[in-house]
Amino acid sequence: MKKFEEKTIKTEEIFKGKIINVTVDDVVLPNGQKSKRELVRHPGAVAIIAVTKEKKLVMVEQYRKPLEKSILEIPAGKLEPEENHAVTARRELEEETGFTSADLEYVTSFYTSPGFADELLHIYYTDQLEVMEEKRELDEDEFVEVHEYNLSELKALQESGRIHDVKTVFAIQYLQLRHLQ
């Protein structure tokens, strides 16, 4: 038995969508009591810390409906079924930014909100960017604007509340640790 394991006794699918599925699980808690868990099932995603030769982080600005505003974030996207995350990372970098890279370095993976979702986000790094001759098409419902910022600009954007998504905050911390000045 796993420490603090909650045994699922019933799963009810509430929603099956294009990106996520939502279930409600009836569980037995470690103390024998019963409870319900509302769960978001997600296929996983990638994000890319892409740095130009001028030592600027490539960012995308896009509208995020749950927040009802545009935010700045590092390029990212969801995994397709059976797709290797390095392949997804390169595809998303190309689609969202017009850059490509033959050298993507795996950094880490983390769960974005393990209290209710199983999304696992894989982070990659590259400072070997090349401008694509022909830019890949964005998804039909995706609209982004590409920006580039140096580390001091990124810190100021974060302090002002302009950057507040976890993968991008992680990227800034990662760059600081790599001493990218």
VMD Tcl script that builds the backbone (N, CA, C; Angstrom):
set m [mol new atoms 543]
animate dup $m
set s [atomselect $m all]
$s set {name element resname resid chain x y z} {
  {N N MET 1 A 0.843 -1.197 0.000}
  {CA C MET 1 A 0.000 0.000 0.000}
  {C C MET 1 A 0.878 1.247 0.000}
  {N N LYS 2 A 0.465 2.228 -0.753}
  {CA C LYS 2 A 1.189 3.490 -0.814}
  {C C LYS 2 A 0.800 4.360 0.372}
  {N N LYS 3 A 1.733 5.096 0.905}
  {CA C LYS 3 A 1.477 5.949 2.054}
  {C C LYS 3 A 0.354 6.933 1.729}
  {N N PHE 4 A -0.628 7.016 2.571}
  {CA C PHE 4 A -1.786 7.912 2.457}
  {C C PHE 4 A -2.639 7.641 1.223}
  {N N GLU 5 A -2.540 6.451 0.653}
  {CA C GLU 5 A -3.267 6.125 -0.573}
  {C C GLU 5 A -4.769 6.251 -0.375}
  {N N GLU 6 A -5.426 6.781 -1.388}
  {CA C GLU 6 A -6.872 6.857 -1.445}
  {C C GLU 6 A -7.336 5.858 -2.501}
  {N N LYS 7 A -8.086 4.853 -2.081}
  {CA C LYS 7 A -8.553 3.813 -3.000}
  {C C LYS 7 A -9.806 4.292 -3.721}
  {N N THR 8 A -9.750 4.251 -5.055}
  {CA C THR 8 A -10.895 4.643 -5.868}
  {C C THR 8 A -11.909 3.505 -5.901}
  {N N ILE 9 A -13.159 3.825 -5.554}
  {CA C ILE 9 A -14.209 2.806 -5.593}
  {C C ILE 9 A -15.203 3.067 -6.729}
  {N N LYS 10 A -15.199 4.281 -7.265}
  {CA C LYS 10 A -16.089 4.601 -8.378}
  {C C LYS 10 A -15.548 5.833 -9.096}
  {N N THR 11 A -15.607 5.818 -10.420}
  {CA C THR 11 A -15.218 6.976 -11.229}
  {C C THR 11 A -16.379 7.332 -12.147}
  {N N GLU 12 A -16.750 8.599 -12.139}
  {CA C GLU 12 A -17.798 9.090 -13.031}
  {C C GLU 12 A -17.204 10.160 -13.939}
  {N N GLU 13 A -17.280 9.927 -15.253}
  {CA C GLU 13 A -16.788 10.933 -16.191}
  {C C GLU 13 A -17.849 12.022 -16.325}
  {N N ILE 14 A -17.443 13.255 -16.024}
  {CA C ILE 14 A -18.349 14.399 -16.057}
  {C C ILE 14 A -18.267 15.125 -17.399}
  {N N PHE 15 A -17.053 15.182 -17.946}
  {CA C PHE 15 A -16.831 15.941 -19.187}
  {C C PHE 15 A -15.697 15.305 -19.957}
  {N N LYS 16 A -15.867 15.182 -21.273}
  {CA C LYS 16 A -14.808 14.694 -22.152}
  {C C LYS 16 A -14.615 15.760 -23.217}
  {N N GLY 17 A -13.470 16.440 -23.167}
  {CA C GLY 17 A -13.227 17.549 -24.072}
  {C C GLY 17 A -12.072 17.306 -25.024}
  {N N LYS 18 A -11.766 18.337 -25.783}
  {CA C LYS 18 A -10.669 18.296 -26.754}
  {C C LYS 18 A -9.307 18.292 -26.051}
  {N N ILE 19 A -9.225 18.982 -24.913}
  {CA C ILE 19 A -7.953 19.110 -24.191}
  {C C ILE 19 A -7.968 18.377 -22.857}
  {N N ILE 20 A -9.065 18.469 -22.137}
  {CA C ILE 20 A -9.133 17.844 -20.809}
  {C C ILE 20 A -10.359 16.943 -20.691}
  {N N ASN 21 A -10.288 16.041 -19.718}
  {CA C ASN 21 A -11.436 15.257 -19.277}
  {C C ASN 21 A -11.583 15.524 -17.784}
  {N N VAL 22 A -12.820 15.515 -17.305}
  {CA C VAL 22 A -13.074 15.752 -15.889}
  {C C VAL 22 A -13.838 14.559 -15.331}
  {N N THR 23 A -13.347 14.043 -14.207}
  {CA C THR 23 A -14.018 12.936 -13.526}
  {C C THR 23 A -14.266 13.304 -12.075}
  {N N VAL 24 A -15.218 12.598 -11.475}
  {CA C VAL 24 A -15.417 12.665 -10.026}
  {C C VAL 24 A -15.213 11.245 -9.525}
  {N N ASP 25 A -14.234 11.086 -8.641}
  {CA C ASP 25 A -13.927 9.775 -8.075}
  {C C ASP 25 A -14.453 9.696 -6.651}
  {N N ASP 26 A -15.112 8.599 -6.332}
  {CA C ASP 26 A -15.438 8.272 -4.944}
  {C C ASP 26 A -14.248 7.490 -4.422}
  {N N VAL 27 A -13.720 7.889 -3.282}
  {CA C VAL 27 A -12.514 7.257 -2.734}
  {C C VAL 27 A -12.713 6.871 -1.276}
  {N N VAL 28 A -11.914 5.897 -0.860}
  {CA C VAL 28 A -11.815 5.539 0.552}
  {C C VAL 28 A -10.495 6.107 1.044}
  {N N LEU 29 A -10.567 6.945 2.069}
  {CA C LEU 29 A -9.393 7.611 2.637}
  {C C LEU 29 A -8.587 6.651 3.509}
  {N N PRO 30 A -7.358 6.995 3.843}
  {CA C PRO 30 A -6.534 6.127 4.693}
  {C C PRO 30 A -7.176 5.781 6.044}
  {N N ASN 31 A -8.065 6.660 6.543}
  {CA C ASN 31 A -8.730 6.391 7.828}
  {C C ASN 31 A -10.035 5.618 7.664}
  {N N GLY 32 A -10.349 5.175 6.422}
  {CA C GLY 32 A -11.551 4.394 6.175}
  {C C GLY 32 A -12.774 5.204 5.789}
  {N N GLN 33 A -12.715 6.503 5.956}
  {CA C GLN 33 A -13.834 7.370 5.570}
  {C C GLN 33 A -13.902 7.477 4.051}
  {N N LYS 34 A -15.068 7.874 3.543}
  {CA C LYS 34 A -15.247 8.053 2.100}
  {C C LYS 34 A -15.268 9.543 1.767}
  {N N SER 35 A -14.825 9.848 0.551}
  {CA C SER 35 A -14.816 11.237 0.088}
  {C C SER 35 A -14.928 11.243 -1.431}
  {N N LYS 36 A -15.045 12.436 -1.997}
  {CA C LYS 36 A -15.093 12.612 -3.449}
  {C C LYS 36 A -13.911 13.463 -3.878}
  {N N ARG 37 A -13.393 13.178 -5.072}
  {CA C ARG 37 A -12.292 13.946 -5.659}
  {C C ARG 37 A -12.687 14.366 -7.068}
  {N N GLU 38 A -12.649 15.660 -7.337}
  {CA C GLU 38 A -12.891 16.186 -8.676}
  {C C GLU 38 A -11.540 16.285 -9.366}
  {N N LEU 39 A -11.386 15.590 -10.505}
  {CA C LEU 39 A -10.084 15.457 -11.144}
  {C C LEU 39 A -10.105 15.924 -12.589}
  {N N VAL 40 A -9.065 16.650 -12.955}
  {CA C VAL 40 A -8.873 17.060 -14.343}
  {C C VAL 40 A -7.785 16.165 -14.928}
  {N N ARG 41 A -8.125 15.492 -16.028}
  {CA C ARG 41 A -7.171 14.614 -16.720}
  {C C ARG 41 A -6.655 15.352 -17.947}
  {N N HIS 42 A -5.335 15.466 -18.048}
  {CA C HIS 42 A -4.692 16.248 -19.116}
  {C C HIS 42 A -3.586 15.399 -19.734}
  {N N PRO 43 A -3.381 15.474 -21.057}
  {CA C PRO 43 A -2.374 14.618 -21.693}
  {C C PRO 43 A -0.928 15.001 -21.412}
  {N N GLY 44 A -0.695 16.139 -20.771}
  {CA C GLY 44 A 0.663 16.608 -20.527}
  {C C GLY 44 A 1.046 17.684 -21.516}
  {N N ALA 45 A 2.119 18.374 -21.222}
  {CA C ALA 45 A 2.525 19.505 -22.054}
  {C C ALA 45 A 4.032 19.699 -21.976}
  {N N VAL 46 A 4.513 20.587 -22.834}
  {CA C VAL 46 A 5.922 20.973 -22.833}
  {C C VAL 46 A 6.005 22.488 -22.793}
  {N N ALA 47 A 7.145 22.983 -22.356}
  {CA C ALA 47 A 7.447 24.413 -22.412}
  {C C ALA 47 A 8.926 24.550 -22.736}
  {N N ILE 48 A 9.259 25.640 -23.411}
  {CA C ILE 48 A 10.625 25.819 -23.892}
  {C C ILE 48 A 11.209 27.125 -23.381}
  {N N ILE 49 A 12.350 27.019 -22.713}
  {CA C ILE 49 A 13.134 28.189 -22.325}
  {C C ILE 49 A 14.083 28.434 -23.495}
  {N N ALA 50 A 13.702 29.376 -24.365}
  {CA C ALA 50 A 14.438 29.622 -25.608}
  {C C ALA 50 A 15.162 30.958 -25.502}
  {N N VAL 51 A 16.476 30.918 -25.601}
  {CA C VAL 51 A 17.315 32.103 -25.409}
  {C C VAL 51 A 18.033 32.437 -26.713}
  {N N THR 52 A 17.934 33.702 -27.117}
  {CA C THR 52 A 18.596 34.151 -28.350}
  {C C THR 52 A 20.090 34.329 -28.123}
  {N N LYS 53 A 20.843 34.514 -29.210}
  {CA C LYS 53 A 22.289 34.739 -29.065}
  {C C LYS 53 A 22.575 36.056 -28.360}
  {N N GLU 54 A 21.573 36.960 -28.316}
  {CA C GLU 54 A 21.708 38.220 -27.566}
  {C C GLU 54 A 21.340 38.037 -26.093}
  {N N LYS 55 A 21.144 36.786 -25.691}
  {CA C LYS 55 A 20.814 36.422 -24.314}
  {C C LYS 55 A 19.457 36.973 -23.874}
  {N N LYS 56 A 18.496 36.928 -24.791}
  {CA C LYS 56 A 17.125 37.337 -24.481}
  {C C LYS 56 A 16.219 36.113 -24.514}
  {N N LEU 57 A 15.286 36.076 -23.563}
  {CA C LEU 57 A 14.328 34.986 -23.499}
  {C C LEU 57 A 13.195 35.264 -24.484}
  {N N VAL 58 A 12.889 34.273 -25.309}
  {CA C VAL 58 A 11.782 34.392 -26.262}
  {C C VAL 58 A 10.490 34.082 -25.514}
  {N N MET 59 A 9.553 35.023 -25.606}
  {CA C MET 59 A 8.268 34.906 -24.919}
  {C C MET 59 A 7.146 35.050 -25.932}
  {N N VAL 60 A 5.996 34.536 -25.567}
  {CA C VAL 60 A 4.802 34.768 -26.370}
  {C C VAL 60 A 3.757 35.444 -25.490}
  {N N GLU 61 A 3.016 36.330 -26.113}
  {CA C GLU 61 A 1.899 36.968 -25.428}
  {C C GLU 61 A 0.630 36.437 -26.064}
  {N N GLN 62 A -0.275 35.947 -25.220}
  {CA C GLN 62 A -1.541 35.464 -25.743}
  {C C GLN 62 A -2.646 35.631 -24.712}
  {N N TYR 63 A -3.852 35.696 -25.220}
  {CA C TYR 63 A -5.025 35.850 -24.363}
  {C C TYR 63 A -5.340 34.510 -23.718}
  {N N ARG 64 A -5.545 34.537 -22.423}
  {CA C ARG 64 A -5.901 33.330 -21.677}
  {C C ARG 64 A -7.299 33.521 -21.104}
  {N N LYS 65 A -8.257 32.850 -21.683}
  {CA C LYS 65 A -9.663 33.010 -21.319}
  {C C LYS 65 A -9.943 32.802 -19.829}
  {N N PRO 66 A -9.360 31.787 -19.153}
  {CA C PRO 66 A -9.655 31.653 -17.720}
  {C C PRO 66 A -9.269 32.893 -16.911}
  {N N LEU 67 A -8.262 33.624 -17.386}
  {CA C LEU 67 A -7.800 34.826 -16.674}
  {C C LEU 67 A -8.450 36.098 -17.204}
  {N N GLU 68 A -9.086 36.001 -18.378}
  {CA C GLU 68 A -9.709 37.145 -19.061}
  {C C GLU 68 A -8.706 38.256 -19.348}
  {N N LYS 69 A -7.487 37.854 -19.742}
  {CA C LYS 69 A -6.470 38.832 -20.107}
  {C C LYS 69 A -5.341 38.163 -20.878}
  {N N SER 70 A -4.525 38.980 -21.511}
  {CA C SER 70 A -3.322 38.501 -22.188}
  {C C SER 70 A -2.193 38.420 -21.179}
  {N N ILE 71 A -1.391 37.376 -21.294}
  {CA C ILE 71 A -0.234 37.248 -20.415}
  {C C ILE 71 A 1.002 36.907 -21.243}
  {N N LEU 72 A 2.159 37.190 -20.653}
  {CA C LEU 72 A 3.448 36.829 -21.240}
  {C C LEU 72 A 3.879 35.491 -20.656}
  {N N GLU 73 A 4.312 34.584 -21.533}
  {CA C GLU 73 A 4.758 33.283 -21.058}
  {C C GLU 73 A 5.756 32.690 -22.038}
  {N N ILE 74 A 6.458 31.676 -21.585}
  {CA C ILE 74 A 7.364 30.997 -22.496}
  {C C ILE 74 A 6.533 30.121 -23.429}
  {N N PRO 75 A 7.055 29.817 -24.625}
  {CA C PRO 75 A 6.309 28.982 -25.563}
  {C C PRO 75 A 6.005 27.616 -24.939}
  {N N ALA 76 A 4.796 27.130 -25.206}
  {CA C ALA 76 A 4.373 25.862 -24.606}
  {C C ALA 76 A 3.224 25.280 -25.411}
  {N N GLY 77 A 2.973 24.000 -25.189}
  {CA C GLY 77 A 1.839 23.363 -25.843}
  {C C GLY 77 A 1.634 21.958 -25.331}
  {N N LYS 78 A 0.469 21.420 -25.641}
  {CA C LYS 78 A 0.129 20.097 -25.122}
  {C C LYS 78 A 0.704 18.984 -25.991}
  {N N LEU 79 A 0.942 17.875 -25.333}
  {CA C LEU 79 A 1.430 16.681 -26.024}
  {C C LEU 79 A 0.321 16.076 -26.862}
  {N N GLU 80 A 0.696 15.586 -28.022}
  {CA C GLU 80 A -0.229 14.810 -28.847}
  {C C GLU 80 A -0.071 13.342 -28.437}
  {N N PRO 81 A -1.112 12.527 -28.656}
  {CA C PRO 81 A -1.015 11.111 -28.260}
  {C C PRO 81 A 0.221 10.433 -28.864}
  {N N GLU 82 A 0.955 9.729 -28.027}
  {CA C GLU 82 A 2.138 8.951 -28.430}
  {C C GLU 82 A 3.299 9.803 -28.946}
  {N N GLU 83 A 3.239 11.118 -28.789}
  {CA C GLU 83 A 4.306 11.996 -29.287}
  {C C GLU 83 A 5.382 12.164 -28.216}
  {N N ASN 84 A 6.623 12.025 -28.603}
  {CA C ASN 84 A 7.752 12.251 -27.707}
  {C C ASN 84 A 7.784 13.727 -27.311}
  {N N HIS 85 A 8.020 14.029 -26.026}
  {CA C HIS 85 A 7.943 15.435 -25.619}
  {C C HIS 85 A 8.998 16.315 -26.256}
  {N N ALA 86 A 10.147 15.788 -26.642}
  {CA C ALA 86 A 11.148 16.606 -27.345}
  {C C ALA 86 A 10.626 17.023 -28.726}
  {N N VAL 87 A 9.891 16.125 -29.364}
  {CA C VAL 87 A 9.283 16.447 -30.665}
  {C C VAL 87 A 8.223 17.537 -30.487}
  {N N THR 88 A 7.415 17.392 -29.446}
  {CA C THR 88 A 6.397 18.407 -29.151}
  {C C THR 88 A 7.057 19.748 -28.866}
  {N N ALA 89 A 8.132 19.744 -28.114}
  {CA C ALA 89 A 8.816 20.997 -27.771}
  {C C ALA 89 A 9.308 21.712 -29.022}
  {N N ARG 90 A 9.923 20.989 -29.927}
  {CA C ARG 90 A 10.415 21.605 -31.170}
  {C C ARG 90 A 9.249 22.140 -32.005}
  {N N ARG 91 A 8.186 21.357 -32.115}
  {CA C ARG 91 A 7.014 21.781 -32.887}
  {C C ARG 91 A 6.398 23.048 -32.310}
  {N N GLU 92 A 6.228 23.086 -30.991}
  {CA C GLU 92 A 5.635 24.270 -30.351}
  {C C GLU 92 A 6.541 25.494 -30.488}
  {N N LEU 93 A 7.846 25.305 -30.342}
  {CA C LEU 93 A 8.790 26.407 -30.534}
  {C C LEU 93 A 8.635 26.976 -31.936}
  {N N GLU 94 A 8.597 26.104 -32.919}
  {CA C GLU 94 A 8.491 26.543 -34.309}
  {C C GLU 94 A 7.151 27.221 -34.590}
  {N N GLU 95 A 6.053 26.613 -34.136}
  {CA C GLU 95 A 4.723 27.172 -34.395}
  {C C GLU 95 A 4.537 28.531 -33.747}
  {N N GLU 96 A 4.944 28.637 -32.490}
  {CA C GLU 96 A 4.636 29.850 -31.738}
  {C C GLU 96 A 5.623 30.983 -31.953}
  {N N THR 97 A 6.868 30.672 -32.314}
  {CA C THR 97 A 7.887 31.734 -32.347}
  {C C THR 97 A 8.540 31.962 -33.692}
  {N N GLY 98 A 8.502 30.998 -34.588}
  {CA C GLY 98 A 9.227 31.128 -35.852}
  {C C GLY 98 A 10.699 30.759 -35.732}
  {N N PHE 99 A 11.108 30.281 -34.556}
  {CA C PHE 99 A 12.466 29.782 -34.343}
  {C C PHE 99 A 12.435 28.260 -34.332}
  {N N THR 100 A 13.574 27.664 -34.622}
  {CA C THR 100 A 13.757 26.239 -34.436}
  {C C THR 100 A 15.098 26.032 -33.741}
  {N N SER 101 A 15.340 24.814 -33.309}
  {CA C SER 101 A 16.613 24.484 -32.676}
  {C C SER 101 A 16.882 22.992 -32.823}
  {N N ALA 102 A 18.095 22.664 -33.208}
  {CA C ALA 102 A 18.510 21.265 -33.279}
  {C C ALA 102 A 18.991 20.773 -31.918}
  {N N ASP 103 A 19.116 21.697 -30.961}
  {CA C ASP 103 A 19.692 21.364 -29.663}
  {C C ASP 103 A 18.727 21.753 -28.543}
  {N N LEU 104 A 17.831 20.846 -28.204}
  {CA C LEU 104 A 16.919 21.053 -27.080}
  {C C LEU 104 A 17.397 20.204 -25.913}
  {N N GLU 105 A 17.655 20.856 -24.799}
  {CA C GLU 105 A 18.162 20.173 -23.604}
  {C C GLU 105 A 17.020 20.007 -22.601}
  {N N TYR 106 A 16.758 18.768 -22.216}
  {CA C TYR 106 A 15.730 18.507 -21.206}
  {C C TYR 106 A 16.185 19.079 -19.871}
  {N N VAL 107 A 15.294 19.801 -19.185}
  {CA C VAL 107 A 15.619 20.405 -17.891}
  {C C VAL 107 A 14.958 19.644 -16.743}
  {N N THR 108 A 13.638 19.545 -16.760}
  {CA C THR 108 A 12.901 18.891 -15.688}
  {C C THR 108 A 11.452 18.715 -16.105}
  {N N SER 109 A 10.691 18.033 -15.266}
  {CA C SER 109 A 9.245 17.906 -15.437}
  {C C SER 109 A 8.603 18.149 -14.080}
  {N N PHE 110 A 7.410 18.757 -14.083}
  {CA C PHE 110 A 6.685 18.927 -12.829}
  {C C PHE 110 A 5.184 18.956 -13.074}
  {N N TYR 111 A 4.445 18.583 -12.033}
  {CA C TYR 111 A 2.988 18.637 -12.084}
  {C C TYR 111 A 2.561 20.071 -11.831}
  {N N THR 112 A 1.645 20.568 -12.663}
  {CA C THR 112 A 1.266 21.979 -12.579}
  {C C THR 112 A 0.312 22.273 -11.427}
  {N N SER 113 A -0.617 21.394 -11.144}
  {CA C SER 113 A -1.590 21.580 -10.058}
  {C C SER 113 A -2.037 20.225 -9.528}
  {N N PRO 114 A -1.171 19.522 -8.796}
  {CA C PRO 114 A -1.467 18.148 -8.409}
  {C C PRO 114 A -2.627 17.978 -7.436}
  {N N GLY 115 A -3.160 19.062 -6.921}
  {CA C GLY 115 A -4.320 18.952 -6.038}
  {C C GLY 115 A -5.580 18.544 -6.771}
  {N N PHE 116 A -5.642 18.813 -8.089}
  {CA C PHE 116 A -6.837 18.449 -8.842}
  {C C PHE 116 A -6.568 18.022 -10.282}
  {N N ALA 117 A -5.323 18.151 -10.761}
  {CA C ALA 117 A -5.028 17.826 -12.155}
  {C C ALA 117 A -3.794 16.936 -12.249}
  {N N ASP 118 A -3.750 16.109 -13.305}
  {CA C ASP 118 A -2.603 15.217 -13.501}
  {C C ASP 118 A -1.659 15.713 -14.591}
  {N N GLU 119 A -1.800 16.967 -15.023}
  {CA C GLU 119 A -0.934 17.504 -16.079}
  {C C GLU 119 A 0.531 17.494 -15.646}
  {N N LEU 120 A 1.371 16.855 -16.457}
  {CA C LEU 120 A 2.811 16.836 -16.239}
  {C C LEU 120 A 3.440 17.702 -17.322}
  {N N LEU 121 A 4.168 18.730 -16.898}
  {CA C LEU 121 A 4.791 19.683 -17.819}
  {C C LEU 121 A 6.284 19.389 -17.921}
  {N N HIS 122 A 6.782 19.213 -19.150}
  {CA C HIS 122 A 8.187 18.922 -19.422}
  {C C HIS 122 A 8.846 20.203 -19.930}
  {N N ILE 123 A 9.945 20.607 -19.285}
  {CA C ILE 123 A 10.635 21.845 -19.626}
  {C C ILE 123 A 11.920 21.529 -20.400}
  {N N TYR 124 A 12.116 22.280 -21.478}
  {CA C TYR 124 A 13.329 22.172 -22.292}
  {C C TYR 124 A 14.011 23.539 -22.369}
  {N N TYR 125 A 15.317 23.495 -22.636}
  {CA C TYR 125 A 16.125 24.713 -22.762}
  {C C TYR 125 A 16.898 24.664 -24.069}
  {N N THR 126 A 17.015 25.820 -24.710}
  {CA C THR 126 A 17.922 25.952 -25.844}
  {C C THR 126 A 18.438 27.380 -25.932}
  {N N ASP 127 A 19.692 27.495 -26.300}
  {CA C ASP 127 A 20.260 28.806 -26.652}
  {C C ASP 127 A 20.869 28.714 -28.057}
  {N N GLN 128 A 20.394 27.742 -28.810}
  {CA C GLN 128 A 20.852 27.500 -30.183}
  {C C GLN 128 A 19.687 27.705 -31.149}
  {N N LEU 129 A 19.168 28.919 -31.187}
  {CA C LEU 129 A 17.995 29.217 -32.012}
  {C C LEU 129 A 18.384 29.589 -33.434}
  {N N GLU 130 A 17.569 29.159 -34.354}
  {CA C GLU 130 A 17.713 29.549 -35.756}
  {C C GLU 130 A 16.361 30.047 -36.236}
  {N N VAL 131 A 16.357 31.147 -36.992}
  {CA C VAL 131 A 15.120 31.661 -37.557}
  {C C VAL 131 A 14.698 30.734 -38.690}
  {N N MET 132 A 13.449 30.352 -38.705}
  {CA C MET 132 A 12.937 29.465 -39.755}
  {C C MET 132 A 12.688 30.268 -41.031}
  {N N GLU 133 A 12.998 29.666 -42.142}
  {CA C GLU 133 A 12.743 30.326 -43.426}
  {C C GLU 133 A 11.245 30.455 -43.661}
  {N N GLU 134 A 10.520 29.387 -43.375}
  {CA C GLU 134 A 9.065 29.406 -43.485}
  {C C GLU 134 A 8.474 29.074 -42.127}
  {N N LYS 135 A 7.749 30.033 -41.558}
  {CA C LYS 135 A 7.162 29.823 -40.239}
  {C C LYS 135 A 6.019 28.816 -40.324}
  {N N ARG 136 A 5.935 27.939 -39.326}
  {CA C ARG 136 A 4.831 26.982 -39.231}
  {C C ARG 136 A 3.556 27.717 -38.847}
  {N N GLU 137 A 2.445 27.153 -39.219}
  {CA C GLU 137 A 1.151 27.746 -38.892}
  {C C GLU 137 A 0.788 27.477 -37.429}
  {N N LEU 138 A 0.206 28.490 -36.797}
  {CA C LEU 138 A -0.352 28.315 -35.459}
  {C C LEU 138 A -1.620 27.478 -35.565}
  {N N ASP 139 A -2.070 26.948 -34.431}
  {CA C ASP 139 A -3.376 26.296 -34.411}
  {C C ASP 139 A -4.420 27.330 -34.813}
  {N N GLU 140 A -5.515 26.892 -35.405}
  {CA C GLU 140 A -6.507 27.820 -35.945}
  {C C GLU 140 A -7.132 28.731 -34.892}
  {N N ASP 141 A -7.121 28.318 -33.628}
  {CA C ASP 141 A -7.701 29.143 -32.565}
  {C C ASP 141 A -6.634 29.801 -31.681}
  {N N GLU 142 A -5.420 29.912 -32.213}
  {CA C GLU 142 A -4.289 30.435 -31.437}
  {C C GLU 142 A -3.777 31.733 -32.059}
  {N N PHE 143 A -3.616 32.749 -31.215}
  {CA C PHE 143 A -3.120 34.054 -31.648}
  {C C PHE 143 A -2.043 34.483 -30.666}
  {N N VAL 144 A -0.816 34.642 -31.157}
  {CA C VAL 144 A 0.286 35.015 -30.273}
  {C C VAL 144 A 1.121 36.123 -30.890}
  {N N GLU 145 A 1.775 36.839 -30.009}
  {CA C GLU 145 A 2.755 37.845 -30.419}
  {C C GLU 145 A 4.060 37.494 -29.726}
  {N N VAL 146 A 5.160 37.501 -30.478}
  {CA C VAL 146 A 6.463 37.093 -29.949}
  {C C VAL 146 A 7.201 38.321 -29.401}
  {N N HIS 147 A 7.813 38.150 -28.230}
  {CA C HIS 147 A 8.618 39.193 -27.590}
  {C C HIS 147 A 9.944 38.572 -27.156}
  {N N GLU 148 A 10.949 39.414 -26.956}
  {CA C GLU 148 A 12.238 38.969 -26.423}
  {C C GLU 148 A 12.648 39.930 -25.317}
  {N N TYR 149 A 13.072 39.375 -24.168}
  {CA C TYR 149 A 13.441 40.192 -23.017}
  {C C TYR 149 A 14.742 39.692 -22.408}
  {N N ASN 150 A 15.576 40.637 -21.942}
  {CA C ASN 150 A 16.766 40.239 -21.199}
  {C C ASN 150 A 16.367 39.988 -19.744}
  {N N LEU 151 A 17.297 39.477 -18.972}
  {CA C LEU 151 A 16.991 39.054 -17.608}
  {C C LEU 151 A 16.510 40.201 -16.728}
  {N N SER 152 A 17.109 41.371 -16.829}
  {CA C SER 152 A 16.663 42.489 -15.983}
  {C C SER 152 A 15.245 42.920 -16.357}
  {N N GLU 153 A 14.921 42.885 -17.651}
  {CA C GLU 153 A 13.554 43.209 -18.075}
  {C C GLU 153 A 12.564 42.162 -17.551}
  {N N LEU 154 A 12.971 40.901 -17.588}
  {CA C LEU 154 A 12.111 39.832 -17.096}
  {C C LEU 154 A 11.823 39.991 -15.607}
  {N N LYS 155 A 12.860 40.317 -14.828}
  {CA C LYS 155 A 12.673 40.508 -13.389}
  {C C LYS 155 A 11.709 41.663 -13.129}
  {N N ALA 156 A 11.857 42.739 -13.877}
  {CA C ALA 156 A 10.961 43.892 -13.714}
  {C C ALA 156 A 9.522 43.522 -14.097}
  {N N LEU 157 A 9.354 42.776 -15.173}
  {CA C LEU 157 A 8.015 42.338 -15.583}
  {C C LEU 157 A 7.385 41.434 -14.526}
  {N N GLN 158 A 8.189 40.595 -13.935}
  {CA C GLN 158 A 7.683 39.706 -12.887}
  {C C GLN 158 A 7.305 40.508 -11.639}
  {N N GLU 159 A 8.160 41.428 -11.231}
  {CA C GLU 159 A 7.880 42.248 -10.045}
  {C C GLU 159 A 6.640 43.115 -10.229}
  {N N SER 160 A 6.377 43.541 -11.460}
  {CA C SER 160 A 5.207 44.390 -11.722}
  {C C SER 160 A 3.917 43.578 -11.861}
  {N N GLY 161 A 4.020 42.246 -11.821}
  {CA C GLY 161 A 2.844 41.399 -11.943}
  {C C GLY 161 A 2.471 41.070 -13.375}
  {N N ARG 162 A 3.295 41.455 -14.311}
  {CA C ARG 162 A 3.019 41.174 -15.731}
  {C C ARG 162 A 3.319 39.705 -16.073}
  {N N ILE 163 A 4.236 39.099 -15.339}
  {CA C ILE 163 A 4.547 37.675 -15.507}
  {C C ILE 163 A 4.164 36.979 -14.210}
  {N N HIS 164 A 3.258 36.008 -14.323}
  {CA C HIS 164 A 2.845 35.303 -13.113}
  {C C HIS 164 A 2.383 33.882 -13.373}
  {N N ASP 165 A 2.745 33.331 -14.532}
  {CA C ASP 165 A 2.418 31.920 -14.727}
  {C C ASP 165 A 3.637 31.092 -14.311}
  {N N VAL 166 A 3.383 29.933 -13.713}
  {CA C VAL 166 A 4.423 29.182 -13.018}
  {C C VAL 166 A 5.561 28.727 -13.933}
  {N N LYS 167 A 5.256 28.315 -15.156}
  {CA C LYS 167 A 6.337 27.834 -16.023}
  {C C LYS 167 A 7.273 28.972 -16.397}
  {N N THR 168 A 6.738 30.173 -16.540}
  {CA C THR 168 A 7.559 31.325 -16.903}
  {C C THR 168 A 8.361 31.819 -15.700}
  {N N VAL 169 A 7.758 31.815 -14.536}
  {CA C VAL 169 A 8.489 32.164 -13.314}
  {C C VAL 169 A 9.639 31.169 -13.121}
  {N N PHE 170 A 9.361 29.880 -13.357}
  {CA C PHE 170 A 10.417 28.862 -13.280}
  {C C PHE 170 A 11.526 29.192 -14.273}
  {N N ALA 171 A 11.165 29.552 -15.503}
  {CA C ALA 171 A 12.163 29.852 -16.537}
  {C C ALA 171 A 13.078 30.992 -16.107}
  {N N ILE 172 A 12.507 32.020 -15.520}
  {CA C ILE 172 A 13.310 33.165 -15.066}
  {C C ILE 172 A 14.269 32.724 -13.963}
  {N N GLN 173 A 13.774 31.952 -13.015}
  {CA C GLN 173 A 14.643 31.449 -11.946}
  {C C GLN 173 A 15.754 30.557 -12.511}
  {N N TYR 174 A 15.399 29.732 -13.465}
  {CA C TYR 174 A 16.379 28.853 -14.098}
  {C C TYR 174 A 17.474 29.672 -14.776}
  {N N LEU 175 A 17.078 30.715 -15.491}
  {CA C LEU 175 A 18.073 31.563 -16.161}
  {C C LEU 175 A 18.959 32.279 -15.157}
  {N N GLN 176 A 18.384 32.717 -14.051}
  {CA C GLN 176 A 19.191 33.350 -12.998}
  {C C GLN 176 A 20.209 32.367 -12.442}
  {N N LEU 177 A 19.808 31.132 -12.231}
  {CA C LEU 177 A 20.726 30.111 -11.713}
  {C C LEU 177 A 21.825 29.780 -12.713}
  {N N ARG 178 A 21.523 29.888 -14.005}
  {CA C ARG 178 A 22.523 29.648 -15.036}
  {C C ARG 178 A 23.410 30.879 -15.238}
  {N N HIS 179 A 23.140 31.913 -14.471}
  {CA C HIS 179 A 23.909 33.160 -14.527}
  {C C HIS 179 A 23.843 33.828 -15.889}
  {N N LEU 180 A 22.643 33.802 -16.459}
  {CA C LEU 180 A 22.442 34.479 -17.743}
  {C C LEU 180 A 22.216 35.951 -17.456}
  {N N GLN 181 A 23.212 36.741 -17.680}
  {CA C GLN 181 A 23.095 38.188 -17.399}
  {C C GLN 181 A 23.108 39.007 -18.653}
}
mol reanalyze $m
mol bondsrecalc $m
mol representation Tube
mol addrep $m
